[in-house]
Amino acid sequence: MLVLSRKTGESLTIGQNIFIEVIAVEGDRVRLGIQAPREIRIFRSELLEETISINKSAASAPPVTFSLEASD
């Protein structure tokens, strides 16, 4: 893993078309601005991990069956 130090207003470039700028540093939080092509999907890692976990749980759950019979 490459570890870099950046100050507010400084940026870095990944490849030729992904730009990340430090917008603000407030306490233990860093706000980043990211410019990337639309085809590059950007996710917060904790949300991606949660989605993967939910999908795995759903895939391992027993199937649900429904009855199409009319009830009185």
N, C-alpha and C positions, 0 to 999 in steps of 0.2 A: 504494500500500500504506500502510495506517495502521500506525504503529509506536507502541506504548505501553510505558511502564515500569510494572512492578507489583512489589510486594514479596510475600514469603511471606504467605499468608492473604488477599491482595487478589484481587479477581475482576473480571470484565467480563461484560457481557451482549450477546448478538447476537440482534437481534430481540426477541421477547417470551418465547421459551422455550428459549434456549440459553445456558447459564451455564458459564464457564470460570474456574477458580480455580487460583492458583499454590499448589501443595501444599508444594513444597520446592525449594530451589536448593542444589545440591551441586556445587561446582567449576564445570565447564562444562555441567552437566546441569540441566535444569529439569523438575520433575514437575508435570504439569497434571491437574486433575480436571475432567471435562467432564460436564455434565448436559444431555441433549437428548432429545427424543421418540424412541421406537423407530424411527419411519420415517425419521429422519435418520441416514444412514450416515456413520460417522466412520472414516477410514483414516489410517494413517501414510503420508505421501506416498511414502517410499522403497519401501514394500510395494506401493502402488498402481502406481507406475512399473514395478516388477519384474513384476507380474502382467500389465500391458499389454504389456510386451516379450515375455513368454513366450507370450501369446495371439497376438501378431503372428507370432512364429516358428512356432507350431503351424499357423496359418492358411496360411502360405506354404510349408509342407513338403509334399512329394508325398504323395498318399494311400497308405495301407498297404492291401494286399489280402491276404486269407487264402484258403486253399484248404480246401474242406470235404470233399475226397476222403479216404477211409480209407487209412491206410498199413499195410503188412504188417510 
